């Protein structure tokens, strides 16, 4: 017999799995624990007790965790895959793979902020109750902190800066009009400018934590822009007739776009029916360079191999870019 909870968990470097809910593994990165200790220690004396700081810090990430479950469950509702959530110092990351359609992608992204919208009346109601029942107390301070944190998570993630939810939602909207590749170029370019401006402002006003987040967004936008340009270049190449990805329906380009899993020699897997011209290893499927799904090659014989598309984001092609939700 087998049980779903016993399935192998995808390895996340430096992360510890703490719980599994709805078939989704929740991991905590070691740096999250380090920053948590530092935050509580540095804020000792700012508020009435260490326990108060611990509770607020944990509740902050519970709000972030609910936000991430919004992404993951919405992605599954449209037929996508979502198996892991990671908590780290800059917030949370839901590793989701929605179907390569703008509507499905937009819903998977929008569901996170919608969780925070749903929490607005809850946190505001808690604040009103605390103000009425126990004014000028720790309970009121806690309720105020929860209301402010939830509102900040919502507003921050709606900024049109890639890879925040707002930037990725902008990309999904543009996808309807200019396609998946140009929309990613536009969204990442806007994100690069916005994050760069935010980094400068954060440094000018000595907001170093915000500067760290802005710096991460700059790097992510820059990486996303590089990936977008690589995909756009692939899209402009001559396509192979009669072959299409079963998920995104894109036809693979002609040329040496796939590294052999045996000898790493780039070759055109479809031109040689999956057989590497150097080591003669045979692949029965090739990774789509646009969405990462496997494109089968019927009739190929030999060892079962699966070659991956040689694109800029090959290592992360099956998951969304990390979003610093804080």
C-alpha positions, 0 to 999 in steps of 0.5 A: 500500500501507498499513502499520499503523505509518503510520496517523495518530496521535492528537494528544496535547498536549505529548507525543512518541511514542517507540514503538509496540507491539502497535498501541498508541502510547506517548507521553512528555509533556515534563513527564515529561522535566523532572521526570526531570531534576529528580529525578535532579539533586535526588537526586544524592549520596543514592545512589552515582551519577547513573546509579543514580538514572537507572536506578531512575527509568526502571525505575519508569516501565517498571513503570508502562508494563507496568501501562498495557499491562495496561489496554490489552490487556485492553480490546482483549480484550473488544472495546474500543479502546485506541490510546494510552498517555501517561507523565507525571510523575504516572504513566501514562494508558492511553486505553481505551474498553471496551464500555459493560458493567460486566464489560468495564469491570471487566476493563479496569481490573483488568488493570493491578493484576493486572500488578503482582500478576504482577510481585510474585514476579519482584521479590521473587525478584530481591531474594532473589537479590541478597541471597544473591549480593551483599549490601549492594551496589548490585545489592541496593539496586536489587532492593529499590527495584524490589520496593518500587516495584512494591508501592507502584504496586499498593497505591496504585492499589487505593485506592478513590479515583476516578480511581485503578483502585480507585475506577473498579473500585468504580464498575464493581462498583456498576454491576451493582446501581445502574446506570452513572450512580448508580454513577459518582456514588457512586464519585466522591463517595467519591473526592472525600472520600478524596482530600480527606482525603489532601490534608490529611494530605499537607500536614500531614506536608509530603509535597508530591508526595503532595499534588500527586497527591491534589490531582489526584485531588480535581479529577478526582473533582470533574469526574467527579461533575459529569459523573455528575450531568449524565448522570443528569439526561439519563437522567431526561429523556423518551427518544426512542422507536425510537432507541437507541445501537448500543453502550450501548443507551440511547435519546437524550433529547428536547431540544436536546442536540446543538450543530450542527457548523456554527453551534454552535446546540443542537438536537434532532438526531432531532426535525429528522432531523439538519437544524439549524433555523438553518443547515440543515446536515444530520447523518447521525449524532449522538453518544450523550450517555452513551457517545459512540458515533455513533447513525446517522440513516438517511434523512438527506440532505445534507452528512455531519456528525456532531454530538456530545452536549452533555454536561459531558465532551464533550471526553473522552467517548471515553477514560477519565479520567487515572489517576495511577499512581505 
